[in-house]
Amino acid sequence: MTFTSSSSSSTSSSSTPQANPNRWKALTILSLAQFLIILDTSIIGVALPTIQQHFGITQTDLQWIFNAYVITFGALLLLGGKLSDIIGQRKVFTVGFLVLTGASVLAGIAISNDMLITARVLQGLGAALIAPSALSIVMNLFSANKSEMNKAMGIWGAAAPAGGTAGVFLGGIITAWFDWPWVFLINVPIGIAVLALIPKLIPKGVKKKGSIDYLGALTITASIGILIFSIVNANENSWTSLQTISLLSLSIVLFGGFIAIEKRSKEPLMPLHIFRIPNLLSSNIVMALLGASWVSMWFFLNLYLQQILHYGPLKSGLALLPMTGLIMIMMTWLMPKLIGKLGIKENLIAGLGLLTLGLILFSFTPANSNDVNNNNNYVFLVYVLPASIISALGMSFSYIPILISAISNAKNEESGIASGLVNTTYQLGSALGLAIMVSVSTIHSEYLTSIGINMIVALNEGFHLAFIGTAIISAIAAITAVSFINTKSKE
């Protein structure tokens, strides 16, 4: 595997940003962007009950405050990647931050649920522009030096789990000490600071001549949006309901239409030849499976801490800090060295194996602590913490290698669409995996309750089944990596 472009013109066009003495400062801004867009996914979780009470809305209405962001983000990532290739990464990155910052102000001053949902849609739009353009800039900045690339990707990769955990932790603090609007307004000073620094630190990036395939963009955006919409609503409407089946069928038809459009288009949104890039298809499959297992684990671990161990939001956030701290240390310090010494595939397989083991260990967490004198802290130390550490190690060993494998062989001028694709597959995998695991867990818990099992025990057994399900998904990812990802052992 090489980190340089396969074309000489791309290499020469990227030499200036690679030699930019401010590239590490630029990486700080780009990693902060990644941190922020993941933060916006998780920070509202603790605040949702307060928002529900404030607006007097139903549980169905409430879920859209979360889903509006996720659906828009996932549906527009491919378009965001294409725009960054055509218009230029820095321009799209800047527009994304303008939209995200403005939408955060709108969310913070929302006077109705509809206004808040609209703001969340706009936040998702901003995130869909930021994510692929930022990752493209990172790849172009550091593509000439393998050692620097590994280190840069480690820092970039650590920003995502850090944002996820910080969102839970900060959401609890902000909601308890201030008020729910500040979970959105916290973005504003960060956004203003980033916008001020972009002209000084962020290079223009590589772009190519071309036009936007608007029909293809509309078709794939509708397909992905409907798919995610049907998934997140399947548990409420049932997976076999007419609405769910109709929406899933419509999504498939639109996707087929998108493929047909791309085959005929002179300037396709997603050139189908991109899948000839070594490892891109297999890496995206593994990335989707990784998202499905990791996000589902994170969701059910939060529920276990709060609903079984009765931890409050702040204590739950603190309980998750060891995972985040370990991931940040591993990704920024150790993983760049290990990737250089052992290679991408070896680290990836080891990581997916560790993640599978950690997920299996979570399935042994007890429903109560009667056997240890009701000491829930003992349960955390004996059952939760070891599984958390092993899972964190698994994510640390997996995420950066699969990201590099998916993107590094793309030409610089196609890095935007490759970045948008890998981000899209992670979001789709996360949404689909979580929806399936929630459905499996809920059905199992309700069945156990119906036959007279204690409600807490039944709830925990549902969590256990979900953890086993995520372990199976992680194992499938490992098998896929072994079978289809081809890289040299050492580079």
C-alpha angles and dihedrals in degrees: 000000000000130000096209125088119264092229125071093220091056090049094053094045091053097046094090098055091042089056092045107128089211094058094110091049088048089052089057090057093044093049090048088055091053090047091052099049091050090044089057089058096056108025095078095055096089092039096054097089090051091049090049091054093044095055097029093231133155126255089253092055091044095058090062091066085068099032096049090066096043095046095047092044094050096041097052101041095097091050090047090053093050092047091053090053094049104033099030132268097253094050093050091044090052094047089048092056092046090054094043094048094046092046090051090056089049091050092048093054096038113143096188140032091247091054091050093050090050089052091050090052089054091047088054090051091052091048091049089056095044102047102058095035092050093049091048090053091050091051093047094046096054105024096107096060119054095198093050091045092055092049093045092049089049091055091044093048094049090057093069101058089037089057092047094053095039088054092058092043097043092042089059094047096045094046092047099043103029126008138281097266089068092066084071101032091057086077094061102074090041091050093049091050092050093048090052092052099043097084091050101042112021118078120222091247131208123309136172134211116261147099134263117260094225096175091051090045092051093047098048092041090053091045094051093040093051091045093053091041092054092046097051091047097043094089092055098041095031126249092258097049120120091244095053094044092046094049094046090049091049090050091053092048091050091048090052088050090051092054090050091050093049092052091056100036119102090207104030121191089228112020106219090218087071087080088066088069106110114265095355098116096040092044092052090051090052090046091054091050091047090053091048093053099038100045092044091051090050092050096050094041089057090050092048093052094049104032102034105026091031094227115165122235093266095047090046089054091051091049089057095050095087089060093049094043092051093047092050092049093046097046097044100038116017106027097062088056094045093049090052093049104036105023136239102281095048093052092044094053092046090049096050089047092053092046091052090051093049092050091051090052090054088062089068096060110126124240092228139002100238090125091058100043094269092295103151091178087063089053089052094050096044102036112015104037098052092048089046093052094048092047091049090052089050092052091046093053093043112041104060096042093051091046092052091044091053098048114021098081093054119103114254092248090054096044092099095060091041089051092047090050096052091046090049094051091050091051093045092047091049094050095044095043094048093047092051094046093047089051093048092046094047095048092049094048093047091050093051091048091050091058093051104268115149110268095236092047091047091049092051092047088055089053089050092054090050091051090051089049092052090048089055090050091050091049090052088052090053092050090049091051092049093048105040113018110090120193134142116264093237131016 
